[in-house]
Amino acid sequence: MSVTEAVLARLEADFEGATQTWLDWLRIPSISAQPAHAADCREAAAFAVARLAEMGFTAGLRETAGHPVVVAHHPGPGGDAPHLLYYGHYDVQPADPEALWHSPPFDPVLTDGPHGRRVVARGAVDDKGQVAMWLGAFRAWHAQTGSLPCRITVLLEGEEETGSVNFKPFVVANKAELKADIAVISDTNMWDIDTPAVSTSLRGMVYMQVDLKAASRDLHSGMYGGSALNPINALTHALGGLKDAAGRIQVPSFYDGVRDISTRQANQWSALGFAEEAFLGNVGLRIPAGEAGRGALERLWARPTADINGIWGGYSGPGSKTVIPSEAGAKISFRLVPGQDPKGVVEGFKAFIRARVPADATVTFSVFGEGPGIEIPTDSRFVQAAMAALQDEYGRPAVLIGCGGSIPVVETLQRELGLDSLLMGFGLEDDQIHSPNEKFELRCFHQGMRSHARLLGRLGGG
Amino acid sequence: MSVTEAVLARLEADFEGATQTWLDWLRIPSISAQPAHAADCREAAAFAVARLAEMGFTAGLRETAGHPVVVAHHPGPGGDAPHLLYYGHYDVQPADPEALWHSPPFDPVLTDGPHGRRVVARGAVDDKGQVAMWLGAFRAWHAQTGSLPCRITVLLEGEEETGSVNFKPFVVANKAELKADIAVISDTNMWDIDTPAVSTSLRGMVYMQVDLKAASRDLHSGMYGGSALNPINALTHALGGLKDAAGRIQVPSFYDGVRDISTRQANQWSALGFAEEAFLGNVGLRIPAGEAGRGALERLWARPTADINGIWGGYSGPGSKTVIPSEAGAKISFRLVPGQDPKGVVEGFKAFIRARVPADATVTFSVFGEGPGIEIPTDSRFVQAAMAALQDEYGRPAVLIGCGGSIPVVETLQRELGLDSLLMGFGLEDDQIHSPNEKFELRCFHQGMRSHARLLGRLGGG
């Protein structure tokens, strides 16, 4: 029996205990967005510190201008074992609307579903459940071997759900302490409950607001119509040209640096058998939007987008009001793929709008977010080890998938610490994160913990 | 001394009394929009009935589903004297925000301005002040001659400021009683305080709302961007093509029936010396919008427009939200000129939008208003008499102007009773109608009353 096999046996013997730790953690309502829960956030952090200390970590709460960060270090076996930085977050989304929950959000319950038992609670999966998996893997290793097979740093933040405002400066201020060989993050999904996945590309984002001001006050459209500039007409004209008939985005230099996906990637993704019809059908749509001539997953994971997320101006109440408003505005986000320069997109969008808006309008831009697309090298020893560990656990190859959204921490760790991230997550599409009745399948939690234990064995030579 | 001159002398002798009637009427807060003022509306109507009865009218309150209508008849001298229908409204706009008034809105005060004394109160000009002018003219004629020189019907409504919902059915139900040769309305402006005006064209309007529905719920733009239809993108694309680079409206068949203005009209309007730069400069704009190659007054009075009056969709709060919303909508109004068919514009706009919106969006249209542009024949004996009366009073020719807005009652009277309207108003641009500190210049009131007395003389052979 290999060490890893012994660790897995220990994990099975102690599965009840690992589950209990997870459920206890879920009972602490660590809602970072609500000041009334500040003490709960601190308690949830302290809870993690205590669990880590039990396993031989040097662990502590570190103050920030907001909720504290947990940092813990374990030396591992010494020698040339790799140094892994496990990132997660102990804060959760607010539970409202509470009326839609079938059980109290902070009183975790086990219920039955099509995949067996599941835990229902706020944070069940995002991210306490996924963190509890790797804590459980550490626990089994520690119980079986008295140590861990790799050098490990744990970094748990308490403000992921509120934009990580204080987390980024914390990372910058503690660069030396947080150095490692790779970041390991479980905050993503599997392909499906039978098919594990490693996410190797993330789209970045530029999020901007454009405000147009025209007249100094609202005008009557009978009196001024035909003479006065209407900022809504101007704004729709400008934004109405964002894409051509084939869905190609018309912002100057927008596609600079965008690469077509490789044939290998195209084949891999095509083999996943993604049913875009069903994906759209679930939300009441039928016809794919986006660029013509591109595959469905390619459009979702490897092509940039331009979505208007909000627009406003003038009168929106019942009936009619004949106003030419003095201003109008919109929020626009661009999902970026690796290779695109966010600053170039910001400038390109400004130029695009300025060229399409009449000289009499005053245009103001705000930038609310600006991060590049991220690509994680799939040939690294870490990704390879994760693929092998997942194959061992699931008996089938893990798939390398993209992620259409951004995970800002991945960009922060890459930019500030030079760390790539290994994104090995065990959530499912229907886990209801951020919604009422968030759940995590016990089977996902179980196999996720086993996969993490296997990964440690693969990397630590166990 | 002609009869008219004697009447004018009598008017001067009794000017104080006529002014007092006006001020007394202003003290009644007849706000039609506010149910708490229903009794005040009735009192304001009864006030008018009493004044008309004093001058030999058969006058009464007529019930509707809303505020009552005043109808009064005076037989005049008999014979072939013309039959004039004087229309006005006794209701006023709400006074809020009351904090911005310098004196209580229903306690009229005389203050000094650059044109001499003025009366400040809600309704000072719109429309009690303008109605009080022609009541004052009747009073002088009645006092001097014991009768009126024309057959007269008075029609005062109490819901002009709330859309005349019950007025239109009243007119339809009383067609025979309301027949006349011409409608006389004082609810418009002069060109300036020295230059009287008769309005001979009014733009009509089609007011529509378009709603686009896409997905059955809001979507995350990271997860769905590149696959799901974004209704704001679709709406801006559709509306963004409303006009070409020269400002020409692209709705199919939109310009059917639109005629260029005559050279005579172009010359008249050009002679007015309208300073569009100052007109726009007053509201913080510099560059005329609207169709290229058209005169300023032509664009304001004789060319159709397409203005987006409101637009909404998605997130408009602070910062960012990466949402692909499920719906978006906009309100659009078209100002129409005589010759355009409102129904054709409604259908054209529907076709325009449908052709530009992806098949996956559900499009719904609402129509909130639909009235044609109106042209009043300038060679009629009534317009000619008004021009002569105004020339007599002001010592300079009155100008024939257009009006960029609509006056729905004019269309109602034309459609239901076949009556043209003589629009002879004495308001000024800066009268603040519908705003705090509404005022009417005493000089405008005085000369307006004299002009009405002269008009009656011209038409009645006095």
Contacts between the chains, C-beta under 8 A, distances in Angstrom:
chain1	res1	chain2	res2	distance
A	203	B	222	6.5
A	205	B	222	7.6
A	205	B	322	7.3
A	207	B	320	4.4
A	207	B	322	7.2
A	214	B	284	7.9
A	214	B	285	6.6
A	215	B	283	4.3
A	215	B	284	5.4
A	215	B	285	5.5
A	216	B	283	5.4
A	216	B	284	3.3
A	217	B	283	6.2
A	217	B	284	7.8
A	219	B	283	6.2
A	220	B	405	6.7
A	221	B	305	7.2
A	221	B	307	4.7
A	221	B	309	6.4
A	221	B	333	5.8
A	221	B	335	6.9
A	221	B	405	8.0
A	222	B	203	6.5
A	222	B	205	7.6
A	222	B	335	6.4
A	222	B	403	7.5
A	222	B	404	4.7
A	222	B	405	2.4
A	222	B	406	6.4
A	223	B	300	7.7
A	223	B	404	5.3
A	223	B	405	6.1
A	224	B	283	7.5
A	224	B	300	7.7
A	224	B	404	7.5
A	225	B	290	7.9
A	225	B	300	7.6
A	225	B	305	4.0
A	225	B	307	5.2
A	225	B	333	7.9
A	225	B	335	5.1
A	225	B	404	6.2
A	226	B	289	7.6
A	226	B	290	4.1
A	226	B	291	7.4
A	226	B	299	3.8
A	226	B	300	5.1
A	226	B	303	5.5
A	226	B	305	4.8
A	226	B	335	7.2
A	226	B	404	6.9
A	227	B	276	6.3
A	227	B	279	6.8
A	227	B	280	6.5
A	227	B	288	5.4
A	227	B	289	6.5
A	227	B	290	5.8
A	227	B	296	6.4
A	227	B	299	5.8
A	227	B	300	5.5
A	228	B	280	6.6
A	228	B	283	6.8
A	228	B	285	5.9
A	228	B	289	6.1
A	229	B	285	5.9
A	229	B	287	7.2
A	229	B	289	4.4
A	230	B	289	6.9
A	230	B	307	5.1
A	230	B	308	6.4
A	232	B	307	7.9
A	232	B	308	4.0
A	232	B	309	7.6
A	232	B	310	7.4
A	232	B	311	5.2
A	232	B	330	7.6
A	233	B	239	7.7
A	233	B	242	6.6
A	233	B	243	7.1
A	233	B	306	7.5
A	233	B	307	6.6
A	233	B	308	5.3
A	235	B	236	7.5
A	235	B	311	7.8
A	236	B	235	7.5
A	236	B	236	4.5
A	236	B	239	4.1
A	236	B	240	4.5
A	236	B	242	7.6
A	236	B	308	6.4
A	236	B	311	7.0
A	236	B	330	7.9
A	237	B	239	8.0
A	237	B	240	4.5
A	237	B	241	7.8
A	237	B	242	7.6
A	237	B	243	7.4
A	238	B	240	7.3
A	239	B	233	7.7
A	239	B	236	4.1
A	239	B	240	6.5
A	240	B	236	4.5
A	240	B	237	4.5
A	240	B	238	7.3
A	240	B	239	6.5
A	240	B	240	1.8
A	240	B	241	6.2
A	241	B	237	7.8
A	241	B	240	6.3
A	242	B	233	6.7
A	242	B	236	7.6
A	242	B	237	7.7
A	243	B	233	7.1
A	243	B	237	7.4
A	276	B	227	6.3
A	279	B	227	6.9
A	280	B	227	6.5
A	280	B	228	6.5
A	283	B	215	4.2
A	283	B	216	5.4
A	283	B	217	6.2
A	283	B	219	6.2
A	283	B	224	7.5
A	283	B	228	6.8
A	284	B	214	7.9
A	284	B	215	5.4
A	284	B	216	3.3
A	284	B	217	7.8
A	285	B	214	6.6
A	285	B	215	5.5
A	285	B	228	5.9
A	285	B	229	5.9
A	285	B	360	5.5
A	286	B	360	5.6
A	287	B	229	7.1
A	287	B	358	6.7
A	287	B	359	6.1
A	287	B	360	4.2
A	288	B	227	5.5
A	289	B	226	7.6
A	289	B	227	6.5
A	289	B	228	6.1
A	289	B	229	4.4
A	289	B	230	6.9
A	289	B	358	6.9
A	289	B	360	7.4
A	290	B	225	7.9
A	290	B	226	4.1
A	290	B	227	5.8
A	291	B	226	7.4
A	296	B	227	6.4
A	299	B	226	3.8
A	299	B	227	5.7
A	300	B	223	7.6
A	300	B	224	7.7
A	300	B	225	7.6
A	300	B	226	5.1
A	300	B	227	5.5
A	303	B	226	5.5
A	305	B	221	7.2
A	305	B	225	4.0
A	305	B	226	4.9
A	306	B	233	7.5
A	307	B	221	4.8
A	307	B	225	5.2
A	307	B	230	5.1
A	307	B	232	7.9
A	307	B	233	6.6
A	307	B	324	5.7
A	308	B	230	6.4
A	308	B	232	4.0
A	308	B	233	5.3
A	308	B	236	6.4
A	308	B	313	7.7
A	308	B	314	7.0
A	309	B	221	6.4
A	309	B	232	7.6
A	309	B	314	5.0
A	309	B	315	5.5
A	309	B	320	7.4
A	309	B	321	6.2
A	309	B	322	6.3
A	309	B	323	5.3
A	309	B	324	7.3
A	309	B	325	7.6
A	310	B	232	7.4
A	310	B	313	6.7
A	310	B	314	3.6
A	310	B	315	4.0
A	310	B	316	4.7
A	310	B	321	7.2
A	310	B	323	7.5
A	310	B	325	7.6
A	311	B	232	5.2
A	311	B	235	7.8
A	311	B	236	7.0
A	311	B	311	5.5
A	311	B	312	6.8
A	311	B	313	5.2
A	311	B	314	6.4
A	311	B	316	7.6
A	311	B	328	6.9
A	312	B	311	6.8
A	312	B	312	5.9
A	312	B	316	4.3
A	313	B	308	7.7
A	313	B	310	6.7
A	313	B	311	5.2
A	314	B	308	7.0
A	314	B	309	5.1
A	314	B	310	3.6
A	314	B	311	6.5
A	314	B	331	7.1
A	315	B	309	5.6
A	315	B	310	4.0
A	315	B	331	6.3
A	316	B	310	4.7
A	316	B	311	7.6
A	316	B	312	4.3
A	316	B	329	7.6
A	316	B	331	7.4
A	319	B	368	5.5
A	320	B	207	4.4
A	320	B	309	7.4
A	320	B	331	6.7
A	320	B	333	7.2
A	320	B	368	4.0
A	320	B	369	5.8
A	321	B	309	6.2
A	321	B	310	7.2
A	321	B	331	7.6
A	322	B	205	7.3
A	322	B	207	7.1
A	322	B	309	6.2
A	322	B	333	5.7
A	322	B	405	7.6
A	323	B	309	5.3
A	323	B	310	7.5
A	324	B	307	5.7
A	324	B	309	7.3
A	325	B	309	7.6
A	325	B	310	7.6
A	328	B	311	6.9
A	329	B	316	7.5
A	330	B	232	7.6
A	330	B	236	7.9
A	331	B	314	7.1
A	331	B	315	6.2
A	331	B	316	7.4
A	331	B	320	6.7
A	331	B	321	7.6
A	333	B	221	5.8
A	333	B	225	7.9
A	333	B	320	7.2
A	333	B	322	5.7
A	335	B	221	6.9
A	335	B	222	6.5
A	335	B	225	5.1
A	335	B	226	7.2
A	358	B	287	6.7
A	358	B	289	6.9
A	359	B	287	6.1
A	360	B	285	5.5
A	360	B	286	5.5
A	360	B	287	4.2
A	360	B	289	7.4
A	368	B	319	5.5
A	368	B	320	4.1
A	369	B	320	5.8
A	403	B	222	7.4
A	404	B	222	4.7
A	404	B	223	5.3
A	404	B	224	7.5
A	404	B	225	6.2
A	404	B	226	6.9
A	405	B	220	6.7
A	405	B	221	7.9
A	405	B	222	2.4
A	405	B	223	6.0
A	405	B	322	7.5
A	406	B	222	6.4
